[in-house]
Amino acid sequence: MPHWIYVLDVACEGLVAQVSLNGIDVFNEWEGRARQFQAKLNPYIVEGSNRLELSVAPMTDDEGRALEVPRAITVKLIAGEHGSEPGPQGVVATFRWDEPTMPVPPGELTSVWGRQFTVIPERAFGRWVWQDAPDSPPVEADARALVALAGEVHAALVAKDIDAMLALTALKSQELARALDVPVSEIDEGQRDLYDGLFSDPTWRVAPFDPSQLAAVPCAEGRMVRVTDASGAPPLVAATDERPFAFGFLAARYSGRWTIVR
């Protein structure tokens, strides 16, 4: 059976912008930079109804006034069989925001476009763990568990423990392998090579862990939580002299505990 690939293509400038798929943000631009972005959406595609949504806001100055800069964004969703050129018929959805006909105020993001599309079973990837997770909002005990999970990742990065990192992301790797139609061993090998290159560098250093700066942002109708720092950036950062590293993650309740799923 052919394996299908779903690709998000975004070109934007002068805007704060967010694209979400099924309530999960798959593209963010907070600084109004000119960007050309592409990413595979397979890990967020579900069987049946899917919804893509675009929200934007003008870049502003310190007083909250919109900057006088060019503003534009185009979003495309492309799908096709792996290994084949999708062609024009592969464009599932496309949208170009037109400011004169669809102005948005400075401040919070404004939804300017949404598109529902259906994925048949043969072009989906099975059911994801997060789809069956509880949709209740996190309570205090959940917050402590999420802090503990982030702390485990931080400890593994400090200890340069590759096996611990792979164990913490095992479920994510299993589902990514299914989404991308590759053996899970290939995902693990790529991760092991990444961490080996970072950890073997004598300049490797990890920023201190500050639980008070963590935030939990519910997504996918509350079935997942994106763990970030106070500004919305990845919660764990490190670097070598030659290479920055950031670890962000989405977690869901699985088998009675919060687990990294994306």
Secondary structure, DSSP 8 states (H G I E B T S, - for coil): ---EEEEEEEEEESEEEEEEETTEEEEEESS---EEEEEE-GGG--SEEEEEEEEEEE-B-TTS-B--S--EEEEEEEEEETTS---GGGEEEEEE--TTTS---SSS-EEEEEEEEEE-GGGS----GGGGS--S---HHHHHHHHHHHHHHHHHHHHT-HHHHHHHTHHHHHHHHHHHTS-HHHHHHHHHHHHHHHHTSTT-EE----GGG-EEEEETTTTEEEEE-TTSS-SEEEE-SS-EEEE-EEEEEETTEEEE--
